[in-house]
Amino acid sequence: MKYFFSTLIFCLISALCASQSTNISGTINTATKVIEISGDTITMVSSVGFSLGDQILIIQMQGSAIDESNTASFGDITSMNSTGNYEFRTICTVLNGTQLVVNGIERTYEPSGIVQAVHVPVYNDAVITAVLTASPWNGSTGGVLAFECTGTLTLNDNIDLQGLGFRGGGVTTSSYSCSWLIDPTDYFYNISTGEGAMKGEGLALYIPGKTGGRGAQASGGGGANDHNGGGGGGSNAASGGRGGERIKKSTFTCSSTSPGVGGKLNPYTNTLNKLFLGGGGGAGHENNPGTATAGRNGGGIVLLKAAVLIGNGNSINVDGASNLVHSSDGAGGGGAGGSVLLDVPTFSGALIVNANGSDGGNVSNVGSSNCNGPGGGGSGGVLWISQSSIPLGISPNITGGAAGITAATTQTNCTLGGNNNATDGNTGLVLTGLSSFEANCNISTTIQSTTICNSDSMYLSGAWQLSAGTFYDTISSGCCDRIIETTLTVLPEISDTINQTICAGEQVVLNGTIYNATITGAIEIFNAVGPNNCDSTVLLNLTVLNAIDTSISISGNTLTANQTGANYQWVDCNNVNLAIDGATAAQYTFTDFGTYAVVITTGACSDTSACYTVNTIGILENNFEHQLRLYPNPTSGKFAIDLGKRYPTVTIKITDLAGKLIHSQHSTESKLLHLKIEKPAGLYLLMLESGDQKAVIRLVKE
């Protein structure tokens, strides 16, 4: 009851407000650039000014593909793509500051081709009390007036969007030196070369490196080529006029035989149901700063829906921008008339609809050797109405703009009042039987499939569902209800068992838990894993093998691994644990100083002992300050003694085991001694003395 009461009060207030007439004037539309359209969701630069239940216009302004060849076909539309597509929709949801959802987008759009969303005010009765207009087209938004009256619209003043459409080509001062022998004749140039003036805006986006020159930019007029030619007129429902040539004074002066080409006509049919701004005129060619004129802007777009329209003799004006300034270099082309859509079943009183193309620019030549090119006229625009014939009282004006003329000249072969072969823009078009794309509010059905895990649930059809099936929900929004049909699949529980064996000292990490001892039946729950993000249960059976004894015993020159019943490999720690050939027994007898370890393997496990350093091979007595080394020992005859530092005098004696002296010598300031034993193979004693230091070493000769 509380909800019903609030709704009733809202409806009463709305009805009271709707019964009042609204005075409108100035700019009533808010527009923003569309960045992306996905389904019925629109992402825009900003959703400020757009509210739940509001009506909007989606319209693509540009994005047609054109012939880019350097021929007369340059600018011909090869594919319209989604250019000109439009539709009225209602806002169902405002998601955030840049996104909103509308009630079922029917047409395709390409935001790269410049799409704008225009807020469309809806009135009951409205009165235009002062000029009603729109923001000018700025390359992203503008140029469009759209609104609706569910009752009567009364014009006590005009609607004026003259010159608010596609922009004319701007003037660029050229430093290109003309030649009396050759005229530039290409259909496009990089604007920086100065060989061609700027093209007017049209249905196709500008192409980098091809923005200058006489070829039309689809509905935009071509810019005049060097030298001082006139720009082509913009187009809409018909072709724009060709720009005028510069006439040579004599053989050795410059001319322009390649002025701007008029814009190419846009396709209008009830079947296509596309809508376009008037094309901009191309610029006149300039080489003297501040002397040429830019192309003129095309007219804007008016979309007006009303039950009744009372004209009172006022006008809707979407003419191309007027061309008031005379040029003394090349003159700009005229802008094309825009487009007026009147979805109005009943008219009363007189209404004038102006969608004329503007005139090409005139030329007032300065100097006795100038006969520069006037601009071509812009084409007429479009009047499109919903009735099957033009109602009495509506006066459409859709003529093309006139070619510019030579308004002043002192060149003898230049005709005052002549147009130097510039041409008028062509007449526009009146269409009937318009059926605009409305904000339909039909109940739609969305079919979707989803899955849940065995232990989860999903709220469908007013309850938490645990089992698979098909469920239906009705979604109410700011515009239209929507039925969602959901097919629910319940995924089975996933479980697994891991049987693993590891060596002592190793570990297994499972679901963040560390296991390093024998265990049976450890359970781990994994949350949201696998392709379906469901929980899974893992059972772990872990066996840890016995540890390996890596201790070593030493006896004399022999190292012994204390682990029994294993495989062994002795390694040289000083040589990156290089395996010692043949040293694969539990014992290893070393014959030289070094650092040794043993790798012990039992079954699938392997471990390595600590490195053991030996430095006492054959040394029976030693009280020298530093470590002595005798190598090699055993020796085949030659050997060396490293004393560790220099000693002033050293006495060396070698005896056999019976004490018989077989060699004696003295060395001074010695650290490293090189000796040789000439006696037969056997065991000998080597004695070293230096002051109080003495060493006795057992020496083996092989």
Disulfide bonds with the S-S distance in Angstrom:
Cys92-Cys479 1.86
Cys178-Cys254 1.90
Cys371-Cys414 1.99
Cys441-Cys480 1.96
Cys453-Cys534 1.85
Cys503-Cys605 2.01
Cys573-Cys611 2.11
